[in-house]
Amino acid sequence: MVFASLWLASIGAVVGGQEKPREAPARLLSDLRSKDKSQRREAANELGMTRARGAVRALVEVLSDKDDSVREAAAFALGQISDPAATPLLIPLLVDPEPSVRASTAFALGMIANRKATDALSFATGDKDPEVRASAVFALGLMRDEAAVDELIEALDDPSFDVRYDAVWALGQIGEPDAEEALQGSLVTVDLLRIDDTQRQAFRQAVQFSLENLRTEAYARKSKEPSTGRPRRATGVVRDSRYTPPPSRPLSIHKSVRPAITDAALRARAGGSVKLRVLVGADGRAVRVYVTRRLGYGLDRRAVETALQYRYDPELEGGLPQTTWTDMEVKF
């Protein structure tokens, strides 16, 4: 059974969604050059979790490490730091011999969201390993690549549940109304898969979420069309607010979703928590998500998807909604 255990800790309003870059600790940079592969791997992971921008060059150097677990950790870390300069150096790892490296590279490229990676990610959606395909689909959705809609619709029939789930999520992120029929059809075809009941429930919820996004996008496009008549102010806004002090409130979750456990986690009977750092916009939608504690087995990706599906009541200060960083924990 999988469920989400969540806690929110408001970090405070930000300007432009930017945080001050962290310096890379000298100890960790030194550990990246250690003869011990586990020490190199843990150093890469920690640099990624702290998003130490000063570590980009050192992490790039270990992308060619002889140990695949170190290469995987370095790729993942570069995705958390999200420096676009790392994009051309990550793309070659999409053909790394080790599937876990290819999967984390696709995830990282999605987090960086540099459009120069879309063709390579499109190629990766045809990878022989389902975890790589799922990560590539996730990345294209995270980048809201409208050119990927056709291949994402095709992924709704993938033999892997994870790929199908991520395709549903990705189509919801892109919000292309033409995908509605395919999403409706996926509710039928998913019943042909032998999957856990909690996965099936989560899949159906993800489809519903994506359909709502598609319809919202269609409405938004229609509302942009020229209208007749003069604009009118909302009745009562000034009168009702004139004599009451403007409200303040902390960030909270308005609508949650059930996270879907991955096939890899089910096979390994893996569980635990993924910790995230989430930037929630003034409109109540997550803008950016970073992983601050990894779990593996594809659950890091699934936790990011979950946070991006949530709807939040943004923090209010003096009656004005704020853009706020918050910490979140998703438990599987």
C-alpha positions, 0 to 999 in steps of 0.5 A: 500500500502506498500513501502520502505523508505530507508536511509543509513548512513555509520558507517565506516569499521569494522574488522571481522564484530565485534562491541564493546559490549555495557554495560547494563545501570543500569537503564534498569536492574533495570526496568527489576525487576519492578512491572510494566509489561509495564516497564519490557517490555520496558526495555527488548526491549531497551536492545535488541535494544542497543544490551547490552551484559551485559544484557543476564543473566537478560533477561534470568531471565525474560523469565519465567515472568508471563506476555507474553508480557515481555517474548516475549520482552526478547526473541526478545532482546536475539536474537538481542544480539545474544549470543549463550549461550542463545540458550538452554534457549530459545528453551523451549519457542518454546512451550510457550502457547502464539503464539507471544512468540513462534514466537519471540523465533523462530526469536531470534534463527535464529538471534543467528544462533546456529546449536543446535536449528535446530531440535527445529526450524524444529519442530516449522515449524509445529506449529498451528499458522502461525506466528510461522511457518513463524518465524521458516521458516525464522530462518532456512533460516537465518541459511542456513540450507541445511537439511531444504530444503525439509520442506521449499519446503513443506511450499511453499504450506502452507495456509498462505501467510506469511509462503509461502513468508518466505519459498521462501526467505529462499530457496534463502538464502540456495541456493540449486539448486534442489529447482528451480522447486518448486520455479517456481511452487510457482508462479502458486499456489500463485495465488490461495490465496486471497491476496493483490496485493502488496503482490502478486507483492512482492512474485513474486519479492522474487521468482525471487530473490531466483531463481537468488541466486540458479543459482548463487550458481549452477554456483559457484559450477560448477566453483569450478570443476577442469579446464584445461589450465593455469590461466590468469590475467584480461586484462588491470587491471594494465595498466588501473589503473596505472596512476589514483588515487584509487577511494573512495565512500560511501556505496549505494544500487545497487538493491532494492526489495519491502518488503511484508507486513504481513497478521497480519499487513494488518488485523491491518492496521498497518504501520510505520518504522522498523529501522535496523543496517546492516553489508554490506560485501565487496562483496556488500551483507548484512552479518548481520542485527539487529533491532534497532526499532521494529514495530511488526506484523511480520514486523520486520522479513520482514524488516530483509528479505528485507535488506538481499535481497538488493544488495549494492555497498560497500564503497570504500577506496583507491580503496578497498571495505570495510566491513561497518556497516550502518543504514537503515529504512524500511517503511511499 
